[in-house]
Amino acid sequence: MRLFYWLLVSAFRAQPGRWLIAGATVALGIGLAVAIHTVNRSALSEFGRALDLINGQASAQLVMPAGEFPDALYDEVIARQSELGIQAVSPVFERNTKAIRVLGLDIFKVGKVTPALLPSALEGKTLDIFDANTVFLSAAALSSLNLAIGDDLTISLEGKKESFRIAGSVPGVAGESLAVMDLGLAQWRLNGLGRLSRLDIQLVQGRSLSQVAAALAQSHLGLILVTADDRQQRMSNLSRAYRVNLTVLALVALFTGGFLVFTTIGFSVLRQQSQLALLSVLGARQGWLFALILTQAAFVSAIGGVFGIGFGLALAAVLLRVLGGDLGAGYFSSVVPPLDIDPVVLAGFWFLSVAVGVLAGYLPARVATNRAPMQQLRAGASERILKSITQGRLAISLALLGLVLALMPAIDGLPIAAYISIACVLFAGIAMTPILVSHCFVLLKRLISRPSSRSPSSSLTLAIWRLAQASASASVLITGVVAALALTVAMVVMVASFRDSVTQWLDQVLPADLYANLSRLDLDQSLINNPRLQDEISAIPGIARVEFSLQQKVIFRADRPEVVLISRPIPLERAAQVLPLTGDPVVQVASGAALLPQVFVSESMTDLYGWKPGQVQDLPLTGSANNTISVWVGGIFRDYGRQHGAIVIDSASHRSLTNDDRRTDIAIWLKPGSSSVVVLEKFRSQFPQMMDLEFRSSANLRALSLTIFDRSFALTYALEIAALLVALFSVAVGFAGQALIRQKEFALMQHLGQSVQERALLLIFESGMLLGIATIWGTVLGLLMSQLLIHRVNPQSFGWTMDTSVPILALTVLALAIVLLGMIAAVWASNRSLNSKHLALALREDW
C-alpha cells in the first residue's frame, strides 16, 4: 500500500501543472452544472413555498382558460357542488397592481378552504373587513412598502387611484407580499364588478382530483381544474428547455475536462511505461498496475469535483442575487429566492466527476497493462500503446447510431435523442481522426517520394516521414483540438443562424415606426377602449396610420405555460406580408355553412398541441357563448418571442366573437419626412393622460432585442473560449510529452548534425500539418453537428425553426488562430522540455 501511494504521488509530482489544469477543467464543468441546477431548484422551491402559503388547505382551483369569468358561474358551481364532488368553494377576485397583489375574498368562505388568507386585526381591535376603506397587508408587503398598520395605502389601477386604510395583517402568508380585502369591496373599487378570477375548492372526502376533473369536463361549464402540482409543473416547464440547454453546455465543459484527463493520463502512462514494466517483472500483478493508473484519473477528477461543487454553490448564490432564479431569461419573478441545496444531487454531481475521470483513464490503463513487460520495454512501445487507444473501429457504428437518433422525436418535450446523436457524431469523428491522419500522411509521403516530384526541405521531409510512421501518437495530439473545435464551430454556426433568423424576423414583425405597451401604465380603460381613439390619433399631423392590438394569456393545459392570444388587424389576403409565415396560407373551402374565424399559430402550437394548417380547432375565449369557438387554422408563423405558443386572430373577428374592446399595445406609422420627436410632442399634448407612455422606435426595439440575444448567449461564448483554451493547452501538453518520449530521436538527429533551428522547423512543420488537419476535420464535424442543433435540438427544445447561416469569415479567422496559436504552443512546449545536456546523455542509455 505504501508503494502504491508513493507511485501515485510521484506521478502527480512529475507533472503538477498538467494535473492541476485537468482537475480545474473538471471543476469548471461540474461547477457550472451545479450552479444551473441549484439556481433553478431554488427558484422552483420559492415558487412552491408561495403556492403552499396562498393555497393553504385548498385541494385545487377552478379557473377559466382565457382569464376572468362572470360571478354567475360561481352560483352555478354552488348549485352543482355535490354533482362535481366539491365540499367547499371560496371565490377569489385578484388584481396585480404596480404596488402590490390584491386578493378579494369572501370572509365566510375562505376560512373553510384557505384559512391562511384570513385577515387579522390588531389585538383589542375589531375586524373591519366590511368597511369600504379597509385593507389587510401581509408582513412582507408592509416591509417592502415601508408601511405600518393604521397607515394609508394608495393603489393605482387603470388611471384611477384608490386609497385604503391598513386595518390589520394577514399572518398566514407573512412571507408573501399581498393585500387582502372583502370580495365585494375589491370588485367595486378595483373595476371588477361581476367578475371573478378563480374559485378555490376543497374536495369531498374520498373524491380524487381526476374524478372531479372528469365531472367538471362533463358539466360544460368552461372551467378547468388546476392543482398546486399543475402550477408547479407549469413553472418548471416554463424554463425547462432553457436550463436543460445550459446544463448541456456545462457538461460540454466537463467533457472537455475529461478529454484533458484522458490526454494527461495517456502521456503519464507513456512516461511511466518503463517503470510499469519493471514493476511487472518484479511481481506486480496486472490488476494492481491497472488500479494504479485508474486511481490517478479518478483522484484528480474527484478533487476537481469537490472544488467544482464549492465553486458551483458560490456561483449559484451570486447568480441568484444578480440575475434571479431564471439566469436573466425572464421566466420567474424578480424576488431573490434563498439558496436551496440538495445534498443527494450534489453527491450525484461528485460521482459524475469521478465517473468522467474513470472513463477517461480506463483505455490508457487497460492498454498499458495488457501487454507483456518485454514488449513495453522495446523501442516503439509508445506508438503501439497509442495505436491501441485510438483505434477507430467503432466510428461507422457510432455515425449510424447518431443518424438513427437524429430522426427520433423529442422525449418528454426534450431533445434527449438529438443530444445523444450529437455526441455520437463527435465520438465517431474523434475515432476517425487516427485513420484520417494516417491516410493523409501516407499519401503525402508517396507524393514526395515520386521521382518526378520536387524534393522538399529536409525538415519537411522528416516531418512527413515521422507522421506517416507514427500516426497514432500524432493523432492523440490533435484529438482535443478536433473535439473542442467541432463543438465551437457547431455553436458558432447555430448562434449565427439563430441571430440572422431573429434579425430577419424582427424586420418583418416590426414594420411600424413607433411602438408602446399600454398595459404598463395605469391608464383609464374608457380612454383606451374608446372606438374613436384610433381616428383621433391618426388625425395628428405626421401620423399616417395607427394600429391597436390585444395580447392575453390562455390556459390550454393546466400543467403547461399559457399560450398568448394576439388580436390584431390581419387582412387574410395579405397574411403572408403581415406575419412571418413558414408556408403558404391554407384557405377555407366555401361550403353551405358560414366560414369559420381564421387564426394563425406559431410553430410551438404545432409541436405542443398539434395545431396544423387546414384543421378546425376549439379556441377558449371568454365572452363567447360556450367559452370556446371553432376556428380554422390558416397557417403557421415563426415566433421567436413566445416559446410556449401564440395564436393570432383578426381583431374584428375577435371583437365580434367576444365583445372585448380592450387594447394592450399600439403601433404608429409616420408619414415620410415626419419627426418622431415632433409627432410624440403633439401626441402627448393632445392626450395628457398618456404623458408617461414610453414609445420605442422599431430600430431601437430591434437593437434592444439583438442586445438581449447576445447577452443570453454570453455563457455560450465563454464556454466556447474555455474549450478552445483547454484544447490549446492539451496541444502544448501533448507536444511537451512527445518531446520527452522522443529524446533519443532528437538526440540522434542532433548527433547527426541537426541544428536547433532545424529542429524547431521540424516541430513547426509537424504541428502545422497536424493542426491543419485538426481544424479542417473539426470544422467539418462542427458543421454536421450544427445541423443537428439547428434542425433537431432547437425545434424540439423551443418549438421554432431557423435557416442555416454559415459565418465563413469568423470560421476562417478561428481556424487560422487555432493553427497559429497551436504551433506557437507546440514549439514552445517542446523546446522547453528539450534540454541540450539531457539530449547528450540520452544516447548513453543501455537499450
C-alpha positions in Angstrom: 0.0 0.0 0.0 2.9 2.4 0.8 4.4 1.7 -2.6 1.0 2.3 -4.3 0.8 5.7 -2.5 4.4 6.6 -3.3 3.9 5.9 -7.0 0.7 7.8 -7.1 2.2 10.9 -5.5 5.3 10.7 -7.8 3.1 10.7 -10.9 1.5 13.9 -9.7 4.8 15.5 -8.7 6.2 14.7 -12.2 3.7 16.9 -14.0 1.8 19.0 -11.4 0.8 21.7 -13.9 -1.0 19.3 -16.2 -2.8 17.6 -13.4 -3.9 20.9 -12.0 -5.3 22.2 -15.3 -7.1 18.9 -15.9 -8.7 19.0 -12.4 -9.6 22.6 -12.8 -11.3 21.9 -16.1 -13.4 19.1 -14.5 -14.2 21.6 -11.6 -15.4 24.1 -14.2 -17.8 21.7 -15.8 -19.2 20.4 -12.5 -19.4 23.9 -11.1 -21.4 25.2 -14.0 -23.8 22.2 -13.9 -24.2 22.6 -10.1 -24.8 26.3 -10.3 -27.5 25.9 -13.0 -29.3 23.1 -11.2 -29.2 24.9 -7.8 -30.4 28.3 -9.2 -33.4 26.6 -10.9 -34.1 24.4 -7.8 -34.1 27.5 -5.6 -36.4 29.4 -7.9 -38.9 26.5 -8.1 -38.8 25.9 -4.4 -39.6 29.5 -3.7 -42.5 29.4 -6.1 -43.7 26.2 -4.4 -43.5 27.8 -1.0 -45.5 30.7 -2.3 -48.2 28.4 -3.7 -48.4 26.5 -0.4 -48.8 29.7 1.6 -51.5 31.1 -0.7 -53.4 27.9 -1.4 -53.4 26.8 2.2 -55.6 23.8 2.6 -57.3 24.2 -0.9 -57.3 21.0 -2.8 -57.3 22.8 -6.2 -58.6 25.8 -8.1 -61.2 26.3 -10.8 -60.1 28.8 -13.5 -61.3 30.0 -16.9 -58.7 29.3 -19.6 -58.9 32.8 -21.0 -58.9 34.8 -17.7 -61.7 36.2 -15.6 -65.3 34.9 -15.7 -68.7 36.3 -14.5 -69.6 35.5 -10.9 -72.9 33.9 -12.1 -70.7 30.9 -12.9 -69.9 30.7 -9.2 -73.5 30.4 -8.4 -73.8 27.6 -11.0 -70.8 25.7 -9.4 -72.5 26.1 -6.0 -75.7 24.7 -7.4 -73.9 21.6 -8.8 -71.5 21.3 -5.9 -72.4 17.7 -4.9 -72.5 16.6 -8.5 -69.0 17.8 -9.1 -67.7 16.3 -5.8 -66.8 19.6 -4.2 -67.2 20.1 -0.5 -66.4 23.9 -0.2 -65.8 26.8 -2.6 -64.1 30.1 -2.0 -64.4 32.8 -4.7 -61.4 35.0 -5.3 -61.0 38.2 -7.3 -57.4 39.2 -8.0 -55.7 42.3 -9.3 -52.0 42.7 -9.8 -51.1 46.4 -9.4 -47.7 48.1 -9.6 -47.5 48.4 -5.8 -49.0 45.1 -4.7 -51.0 42.0 -5.5 -54.6 42.3 -4.2 -57.0 39.5 -3.4 -60.7 40.0 -2.8 -62.1 37.2 -0.6 -65.5 36.1 0.8 -64.7 36.1 4.5 -67.4 33.5 5.2 -66.0 31.0 2.6 -62.2 31.5 2.8 -62.0 30.1 6.3 -63.2 26.7 5.1 -60.9 26.4 2.1 -57.8 28.7 2.5 -57.7 29.8 6.1 -54.1 31.0 5.7 -55.6 34.0 3.8 -57.8 35.1 6.7 -57.1 38.7 7.8 -56.4 39.6 11.4 -56.8 42.9 13.2 -54.6 44.3 16.0 -55.2 42.9 19.5 -58.2 44.7 21.0 -59.4 46.0 17.7 -62.5 44.8 15.7 -62.0 43.2 12.3 -63.4 45.9 9.9 -63.2 43.8 6.8 -66.6 45.1 5.5 -65.5 48.7 5.8 -65.4 50.3 2.4 -61.9 51.7 3.0 -60.0 48.9 4.8 -57.3 46.5 3.5 -55.1 44.0 5.2 -51.4 43.5 4.3 -49.0 40.7 4.9 -45.8 41.3 6.8 -43.7 41.1 3.6 -46.0 43.7 2.0 -45.7 46.0 5.0 -42.0 45.7 5.0 -41.5 46.2 1.2 -43.8 49.2 1.1 -42.4 50.7 4.3 -45.9 50.9 5.9 -47.5 50.0 9.2 -51.0 49.1 10.4 -53.0 52.3 10.5 -51.3 53.9 7.5 -53.0 54.7 4.2 -52.3 52.6 1.1 -52.9 54.1 -2.3 -53.5 51.7 -5.2 -53.3 53.0 -8.7 -55.2 51.0 -11.3 -56.4 51.9 -14.8 -55.9 55.6 -14.4 -57.6 55.8 -11.0 -56.2 56.0 -7.6 -57.9 54.3 -4.7 -56.9 55.0 -1.0 -57.4 52.4 1.7 -56.6 52.3 5.5 -54.5 49.3 6.6 -56.6 47.8 9.3 -54.6 44.7 10.0 -52.4 41.9 8.7 -52.5 38.5 7.1 -50.5 36.4 9.4 -50.9 33.1 7.5 -48.9 34.4 4.5 -46.3 36.5 6.2 -43.7 35.7 3.6 -45.7 36.7 0.6 -46.3 40.3 -0.5 -50.0 40.7 -0.9 -53.1 42.6 0.3 -56.5 41.1 1.2 -59.9 42.8 1.3 -63.6 41.9 1.1 -64.6 40.4 -2.2 -67.4 42.9 -3.0 -65.2 45.8 -2.0 -62.4 44.6 -4.3 -64.8 44.2 -7.2 -66.3 47.6 -6.7 -63.2 49.6 -6.0 -60.8 47.8 -8.4 -63.1 47.8 -11.5 -64.2 44.2 -11.4 -68.0 44.3 -10.7 -69.5 40.9 -11.5 -66.1 39.3 -12.3 -64.1 36.6 -10.5 -60.5 35.4 -11.1 -60.7 31.8 -9.7 -62.5 29.5 -7.3 -60.5 27.8 -4.6 -62.1 24.4 -3.8 -61.9 21.6 -1.3 -62.9 18.1 -2.5 -65.5 15.8 -0.9 -63.8 13.2 1.3 -63.0 10.2 -0.9 -63.1 12.1 -4.2 -59.9 12.2 -6.3 -58.8 15.1 -8.4 -59.1 13.1 -11.6 -62.8 12.3 -10.7 -63.5 16.0 -10.1 -61.7 16.9 -13.4 -63.8 14.4 -15.3 -67.1 15.6 -13.7 -66.1 19.2 -14.5 -65.4 18.3 -18.1 -68.9 16.7 -18.4 -70.5 19.8 -16.9 -69.6 22.0 -19.8 -69.1 25.0 -17.5 -65.9 26.0 -19.3 -63.8 25.9 -16.2 -60.7 23.8 -15.8 -59.2 22.2 -12.7 -55.7 23.4 -11.7 -53.9 21.8 -8.8 -50.8 23.0 -6.9 -48.8 20.3 -8.7 -50.0 21.6 -12.0 -48.9 25.1 -11.2 -45.5 23.8 -10.0 -45.1 21.7 -13.2 -46.2 24.7 -15.3 -43.5 26.8 -13.8 -41.0 24.0 -14.2 -41.9 23.6 -17.9 -41.6 27.3 -18.4 -37.8 27.2 -18.0 -37.1 23.5 -18.5 -35.7 23.7 -22.1 -33.7 26.8 -21.2 -32.0 25.2 -18.2 -31.5 21.8 -19.9 -29.6 23.5 -22.7 -27.5 25.4 -20.2 -26.8 22.2 -18.4 -25.7 20.5 -21.6 -23.3 23.4 -22.2 -21.9 22.9 -18.7 -21.5 19.2 -19.4 -19.6 20.1 -22.6 -17.1 21.9 -20.4 -17.0 18.7 -18.2 -16.4 16.6 -21.3 -13.5 18.8 -22.4 -12.1 18.4 -18.9 -12.5 14.6 -19.2 -10.7 14.7 -22.5 -7.8 16.6 -20.9 -7.7 14.0 -18.2 -7.5 11.3 -20.9 -4.6 13.1 -22.6 -2.7 13.7 -19.4 -3.2 10.1 -18.3 -2.1 8.8 -21.7 1.2 10.6 -21.7 1.7 9.9 -18.0 1.4 6.2 -18.9 4.0 6.7 -21.7 6.4 8.3 -19.3 5.9 5.5 -16.8 6.0 2.6 -19.2 9.5 1.5 -18.3 8.7 1.7 -14.5 5.4 -0.1 -15.0 7.2 -2.9 -17.0 9.9 -3.1 -14.3 7.2 -3.4 -11.6 5.5 -6.1 -13.6 8.8 -8.0 -13.9 9.3 -7.7 -10.2 5.9 -9.4 -9.5 3.3 -6.6 -9.6 0.0 -8.1 -10.7 -1.7 -6.7 -13.8 -4.8 -5.7 -11.7 -2.6 -3.8 -9.3 -1.0 -1.8 -12.1 -4.4 -1.2 -13.7 -5.7 0.2 -10.4 -2.6 2.4 -10.0 -3.3 4.1 -13.4 -7.0 4.3 -12.9 -6.7 5.8 -9.4 -4.6 8.7 -10.9 -7.5 9.7 -13.2 -10.2 9.1 -10.5 -8.3 11.0 -7.9 -7.7 14.2 -10.0 -11.4 14.1 -11.1 -12.6 13.6 -7.6 -10.6 16.6 -6.3 -11.9 18.6 -9.3 -15.5 17.5 -8.4 -15.1 18.7 -4.8 -13.8 22.1 -5.8 -16.4 22.2 -8.6 -19.3 21.7 -6.2 -18.0 24.5 -4.0 -17.5 26.8 -7.0 -21.0 25.9 -8.3 -22.7 26.8 -5.0 -20.8 30.1 -4.7 -21.7 30.9 -8.3 -25.4 29.9 -7.7 -25.6 32.4 -4.8 -24.1 35.2 -7.0 -26.4 34.4 -9.9 -29.5 34.3 -7.7 -28.5 37.7 -6.4 -27.6 39.3 -9.7 -29.8 37.5 -12.4 -32.5 35.9 -10.3 -33.9 32.4 -10.5 -34.0 32.2 -14.3 -30.5 33.4 -15.0 -31.9 36.5 -16.6 -34.3 34.7 -19.0 -37.4 36.4 -17.6 -39.3 33.3 -16.6 -39.6 33.9 -12.8 -40.4 36.8 -10.6 -37.8 39.3 -9.5 -37.9 38.1 -5.9 -34.5 36.7 -4.9 -35.1 33.2 -3.6 -32.9 31.6 -0.9 -30.3 29.0 -1.9 -31.9 25.6 -1.9 -29.2 22.9 -1.7 -29.9 19.2 -2.3 -27.1 17.1 -0.8 -28.2 14.0 -2.8 -27.9 15.8 -6.1 -24.6 17.3 -5.1 -23.3 13.8 -4.3 -24.6 12.7 -7.8 -22.6 15.5 -9.4 -19.5 14.4 -7.5 -19.9 10.8 -8.6 -20.3 12.1 -12.1 -16.9 13.8 -11.9 -15.3 10.6 -10.6 -17.0 8.6 -13.4 -15.7 11.1 -16.0 -12.2 10.5 -14.7 -12.5 6.8 -14.5 -13.8 6.7 -18.1 -11.0 8.9 -19.3 -8.4 6.8 -17.7 -9.8 3.4 -18.5 -8.5 2.9 -22.0 -4.9 4.1 -21.2 -4.9 1.9 -18.1 -6.2 -1.2 -20.0 -3.8 -0.9 -22.9 -0.8 -0.1 -20.8 -1.3 -3.2 -18.7 -2.5 -5.5 -21.4 1.0 -6.3 -22.9 3.9 -8.3 -21.7 6.6 -6.3 -19.9 9.3 -7.0 -22.5 7.0 -5.6 -25.2 6.7 -2.4 -23.2 10.5 -2.1 -22.9 11.1 -2.4 -26.6 11.5 0.6 -28.9 8.3 1.9 -30.4 6.2 0.7 -27.4 4.6 4.2 -27.1 3.3 4.0 -30.6 1.8 0.6 -30.1 0.1 1.7 -26.9 -1.4 4.8 -28.5 -2.4 2.9 -31.6 -4.4 0.6 -29.4 -6.0 3.6 -27.6 -7.0 5.4 -30.8 -8.5 2.6 -32.8 -11.4 3.8 -34.9 -13.3 0.6 -35.4 -16.5 1.9 -33.9 -16.6 5.1 -35.9 -19.0 3.9 -38.5 -21.3 2.3 -35.9 -21.4 5.5 -33.9 -22.1 7.5 -37.0 -25.0 5.2 -38.0 -26.3 5.3 -34.4 -26.2 9.1 -34.5 -28.2 9.2 -37.7 -30.9 7.0 -36.3 -31.1 9.0 -33.1 -31.3 12.3 -35.1 -34.5 11.1 -36.6 -36.2 10.3 -33.3 -38.7 12.7 -31.8 -38.3 14.6 -28.5 -38.6 12.6 -25.3 -41.0 14.3 -22.8 -40.5 17.6 -24.7 -36.7 17.5 -24.5 -34.2 16.7 -27.4 -32.5 13.9 -25.5 -32.1 11.7 -28.6 -30.7 14.7 -30.6 -28.1 15.4 -27.9 -27.0 11.8 -27.9 -26.9 11.9 -31.7 -24.5 14.9 -31.5 -22.3 13.0 -29.0 -22.3 10.0 -31.4 -21.2 12.2 -34.3 -18.5 13.8 -32.2 -17.1 10.5 -30.9 -17.3 9.0 -34.4 -15.3 11.9 -35.7 -12.7 11.5 -32.9 -12.5 7.8 -33.6 -11.9 8.6 -37.3 -9.1 11.0 -36.5 -6.2 8.4 -36.4 -7.4 6.9 -39.7 -7.6 10.3 -41.3 -4.1 11.3 -40.1 -2.6 8.0 -41.2 -4.1 8.2 -44.7 -3.2 11.9 -45.2 0.4 11.5 -44.3 0.9 8.2 -46.1 -0.5 10.0 -49.2 1.9 12.9 -48.6 4.8 10.5 -48.2 4.0 8.9 -51.5 3.8 12.3 -53.2 7.1 13.5 -52.1 8.7 10.1 -52.8 7.9 10.2 -56.5 11.0 10.7 -58.7 9.2 13.4 -60.7 8.2 15.4 -57.7 10.3 18.3 -56.4 12.3 17.4 -53.3 11.0 19.4 -50.3 13.3 20.7 -47.5 14.8 18.1 -45.2 12.8 19.3 -42.2 9.5 18.9 -44.1 10.5 15.5 -45.4 11.4 14.3 -41.9 8.1 15.7 -40.5 6.1 13.8 -43.2 8.0 10.6 -42.7 7.7 10.7 -39.0 3.9 11.5 -39.0 3.3 8.7 -41.6 5.1 6.2 -39.4 3.7 7.3 -36.1 0.2 8.4 -36.9 -1.3 7.0 -33.7 0.8 9.2 -31.4 0.3 12.1 -33.8 -3.5 11.8 -33.8 -3.6 11.8 -30.0 -2.0 15.2 -30.0 -4.9 16.8 -32.0 -8.0 14.9 -30.9 -8.6 17.5 -28.2 -8.4 20.2 -30.8 -10.8 18.3 -33.1 -13.3 17.8 -30.2 -13.1 21.4 -29.0 -13.2 23.0 -32.4 -16.1 20.8 -33.6 -18.2 21.9 -30.5 -17.2 25.5 -31.0 -17.9 25.5 -34.8 -21.3 23.9 -34.1 -22.2 26.5 -31.6 -20.9 29.4 -33.7 -22.9 28.3 -36.7 -26.0 27.7 -34.6 -25.8 31.1 -32.9 -25.1 32.9 -36.2 -28.0 31.1 -37.9 -30.2 31.9 -34.9 -29.2 35.6 -34.9 -29.7 36.0 -38.6 -33.1 34.4 -38.5 -34.1 36.6 -35.5 -32.9 39.7 -37.4 -35.0 38.8 -40.4 -37.9 38.0 -38.1 -37.6 41.4 -36.4 -37.5 43.2 -39.8 -40.9 41.6 -40.6 -42.7 41.9 -37.2 -41.6 45.5 -36.6 -43.0 47.3 -39.7 -44.2 50.4 -37.8 -42.1 53.3 -36.7 -43.2 53.6 -33.1 -44.4 51.0 -30.5 -45.8 51.3 -27.0 -47.3 48.9 -24.4 -50.5 50.5 -23.0 -50.7 47.9 -20.1 -47.6 49.2 -18.5 -49.4 52.4 -17.4 -52.4 52.6 -15.2 -54.4 54.3 -17.9 -58.2 54.9 -17.9 -59.7 51.9 -19.8 -62.5 54.1 -21.0 -59.9 56.2 -22.9 -58.0 53.2 -24.3 -61.2 51.4 -25.4 -62.8 54.4 -26.9 -63.6 53.4 -30.5 -62.9 56.9 -31.7 -59.4 56.9 -30.2 -57.8 55.4 -33.3 -59.2 58.1 -35.6 -58.2 60.9 -33.2 -54.6 59.6 -33.0 -54.5 59.2 -36.8 -55.6 62.8 -37.2 -52.4 64.1 -35.5 -50.1 65.7 -38.1 -47.3 63.4 -39.2 -49.1 60.2 -38.4 -50.1 58.0 -41.4 -51.6 55.0 -39.6 -52.4 53.6 -36.1 -52.9 50.0 -35.2 -54.1 48.6 -31.8 -53.7 45.1 -30.6 -54.6 43.0 -27.6 -52.4 40.3 -26.0 -53.9 37.9 -23.4 -52.9 34.6 -21.9 -54.9 31.4 -22.4 -54.5 28.2 -20.5 -54.6 25.2 -22.8 -53.3 22.7 -20.3 -53.1 23.1 -16.5 -49.5 21.8 -16.3 -48.1 23.9 -19.3 -47.3 27.6 -19.6 -50.1 29.8 -21.0 -50.4 30.4 -24.7 -50.5 34.1 -25.9 -53.6 35.0 -27.9 -53.0 38.1 -30.0 -55.8 40.1 -31.5 -54.7 42.5 -34.3 -55.8 43.5 -37.8 -54.9 40.7 -40.2 -56.1 41.1 -43.8 -56.4 37.5 -44.8 -55.4 38.2 -48.4 -52.2 39.8 -47.2 -51.4 37.5 -44.2 -48.0 36.5 -45.6 -47.0 40.2 -45.7 -48.2 40.8 -42.2 -47.0 37.7 -40.5 -43.7 35.7 -41.0 -45.4 32.6 -42.3 -43.4 29.5 -42.8 -45.5 28.4 -45.8 -48.5 29.4 -47.9 -51.8 30.1 -46.0 -54.4 27.4 -46.3 -57.7 28.9 -47.5 -61.0 27.6 -46.3 -63.2 26.0 -48.9 -66.5 27.7 -49.2 -69.5 25.5 -48.5 -73.1 25.9 -47.4 -72.1 26.7 -43.8 -70.6 30.0 -42.8 -66.8 30.4 -42.9 -65.1 29.8 -39.5 -63.0 32.6 -37.9 -59.4 32.1 -39.1 -56.3 32.1 -36.9 -52.6 31.7 -37.5 -50.5 29.8 -35.0 -46.8 29.8 -34.1 -44.6 26.8 -34.7 -44.8 25.9 -30.9 -48.5 25.4 -31.2 -47.9 22.6 -33.8 -45.3 20.9 -31.6 -47.1 21.2 -28.3 -50.8 21.0 -29.2 -50.9 19.6 -32.7 -52.5 22.6 -34.4 -51.8 22.3 -38.1 -52.9 24.3 -41.1 -56.2 23.2 -42.5 -57.5 21.9 -39.2 -60.6 23.1 -37.2 -59.7 23.6 -33.5 -61.5 24.8 -30.4 -60.2 28.1 -29.1 -61.0 29.1 -25.5 -62.5 32.6 -25.5 -64.1 34.4 -22.5 -67.2 36.1 -23.6 -68.3 33.7 -26.3 -71.5 31.7 -25.9 -69.8 28.4 -24.9 -66.5 29.8 -23.8 -64.9 28.1 -26.8 -65.2 28.7 -30.5 -64.3 26.6 -33.5 -61.6 28.3 -35.6 -59.8 27.5 -38.9 -56.0 27.2 -38.7 -54.9 29.2 -41.7 -51.1 28.9 -41.4 -48.0 28.7 -39.2 -45.8 31.7 -38.4 -42.3 32.0 -36.9 -42.3 33.5 -33.5 -39.0 33.8 -31.5 -40.6 35.9 -28.8 -43.1 33.4 -27.4 -41.6 30.0 -26.8 -44.7 28.3 -25.4 -47.2 29.1 -28.2 -49.0 32.0 -29.8 -52.2 32.4 -31.7 -53.1 35.4 -33.9 -56.7 36.3 -34.8 -58.0 39.3 -36.7 -59.1 42.0 -34.2 -62.5 42.5 -35.9 -63.3 38.7 -35.7 -62.2 38.6 -32.0 -64.3 41.7 -31.1 -67.4 40.3 -32.8 -67.0 36.9 -31.0 -66.2 38.3 -27.5 -67.3 41.9 -27.4 -63.9 42.6 -25.9 -62.7 46.1 -26.8 -59.6 46.0 -24.6 -56.2 47.1 -26.1 -52.8 46.4 -24.7 -50.4 47.7 -27.5 -50.2 50.5 -30.0 -48.2 50.8 -33.2 -47.8 54.1 -35.2 -46.7 54.6 -38.8 -45.3 58.0 -39.5 -45.7 59.9 -42.8 -42.5 60.3 -44.9 -40.3 63.0 -43.5 -42.1 63.3 -40.2 -40.0 63.6 -37.0 -40.9 61.1 -34.3 -40.0 63.7 -31.6 -42.3 66.3 -33.0 -45.1 63.8 -33.5 -44.9 62.5 -30.0 -44.9 66.0 -28.6 -48.2 66.7 -30.4 -49.5 63.2 -29.2 -48.8 64.0 -25.6 -50.2 67.5 -25.7 -53.5 66.1 -27.2 -53.6 63.1 -24.8 -52.0 64.3 -21.5 -53.2 61.1 -19.8 -50.6 59.3 -21.9 -47.8 61.7 -21.0 -45.7 58.9 -19.4 -46.4 56.4 -22.1 -43.0 55.1 -23.3 -42.6 54.8 -27.1 -39.8 52.9 -28.8 -38.8 53.1 -32.4 -38.6 49.9 -34.4 -34.8 50.5 -34.8 -34.5 50.8 -31.0 -36.5 47.7 -30.4 -34.5 45.8 -33.0 -31.2 46.8 -31.4 -32.5 46.1 -27.9 -33.7 42.6 -29.0 -30.3 41.8 -30.5 -28.5 43.1 -27.4 -30.6 40.8 -25.2 -29.9 37.9 -27.7 -26.2 38.5 -27.5 -26.3 38.7 -23.7 -28.3 35.5 -23.4 -25.5 33.7 -25.3 -22.7 35.2 -23.3 -22.3 32.0 -21.3 -22.1 30.0 -24.6 -19.3 32.2 -25.9 -17.4 31.9 -22.6 -17.7 28.1 -22.7 -16.5 28.1 -26.3 -13.4 30.1 -25.4 -12.7 27.9 -22.4 -13.0 24.8 -24.6 -10.5 26.2 -27.1 -8.1 27.3 -24.4 -8.2 23.8 -22.9 -7.6 22.3 -26.4 -4.6 24.6 -27.0 -3.2 23.6 -23.6 -3.7 19.9 -24.5 -1.6 20.6 -27.6 1.1 22.1 -25.6 1.0 19.2 -23.0 1.0 16.7 -25.8 4.0 18.1 -27.7 5.9 18.5 -24.4 5.2 14.9 -23.5 6.2 13.8 -27.1 9.4 15.7 -26.8 10.3 13.8 -23.6 9.4 10.5 -25.2 11.3 11.3 -28.4 14.5 12.4 -26.6 16.6 9.6 -28.1 15.2 10.5 -31.6 16.1 14.2 -31.2 19.5 13.3 -29.6 20.4 11.1 -32.6 19.3 13.9 -35.0 21.5 16.3 -33.1 24.4 13.9 -33.2 24.0 13.6 -37.0 24.2 17.4 -37.4 20.7 18.8 -37.0 20.8 22.3 -35.6 18.4 23.8 -33.0 16.8 25.9 -35.8 16.2 22.9 -38.0 14.7 21.0 -35.0 12.4 24.0 -34.4 11.5 24.0 -38.1 10.7 20.3 -37.9 8.4 20.9 -35.0 6.7 23.8 -36.8 6.0 21.6 -39.8 4.7 18.7 -37.7 2.4 20.9 -35.5 1.3 23.0 -38.5 0.3 20.0 -40.6 -1.4 18.2 -37.7 -3.3 21.3 -36.6 -4.3 22.0 -40.3 -5.9 18.6 -40.4 -7.4 19.1 -37.0 -9.0 22.4 -38.0 -10.4 21.1 -41.3 -11.7 17.9 -39.7 -13.0 19.7 -36.6 -14.8 22.3 -38.9 -16.4 19.5 -40.9 -17.7 17.8 -37.8 -18.8 21.1 -36.4 -20.8 21.9 -39.5 -22.5 18.4 -39.3 -23.3 18.9 -35.6 -24.6 22.4 -36.2 -27.3 21.0 -38.5 -28.4 18.7 -35.6 -28.5 21.7 -33.3 -30.4 23.9 -35.8 -32.9 21.3 -37.2 -33.4 19.0 -34.3 -32.3 20.4 -30.9 -33.8 23.9 -31.3 -37.2 22.9 -32.7 -37.5 20.1 -30.1 -36.4 22.5 -27.2 -38.2 25.7 -28.1 -40.6 24.9 -30.9 -39.0 27.2 -33.5 -37.1 26.7 -36.7 -34.3 28.7 -38.3 -32.4 28.9 -41.6 -28.7 27.9 -41.7 -26.2 30.7 -42.0 -22.5 29.9 -42.0 -20.2 32.8 -40.9 -17.4 31.9 -43.2 -15.1 34.9 -42.2 -15.5 34.1 -38.5 -14.7 30.4 -39.0 -11.7 31.2 -41.2 -10.3 33.5 -38.6 -11.0 30.9 -35.9 -9.2 28.2 -37.9 -6.2 30.3 -38.6 -5.9 31.4 -35.0 -6.1 27.8 -33.8 -3.3 26.7 -36.2 -1.1 29.7 -35.4 -1.6 29.6 -31.6 -1.3 25.8 -31.6 2.0 25.9 -33.5 3.4 28.5 -31.1 2.3 26.4 -28.1 3.7 23.2 -29.5 7.1 24.6 -30.4 7.4 26.5 -27.1 6.4 23.5 -25.0 8.7 21.1 -27.0 11.8 23.3 -26.8 11.1 23.9 -23.1 11.1 20.2 -22.5 14.3 19.5 -24.5 17.5 20.2 -22.7 20.8 20.0 -24.6 22.5 18.2 -21.7 19.7 15.7 -21.5 19.9 15.1 -25.2 23.7 14.5 -25.0 23.1 11.8 -22.3 20.1 10.3 -23.9 22.1 8.0 -26.3 24.2 6.7 -23.5 21.3 4.7 -22.1 21.6 1.0 -22.5 19.0 -0.2 -25.0 
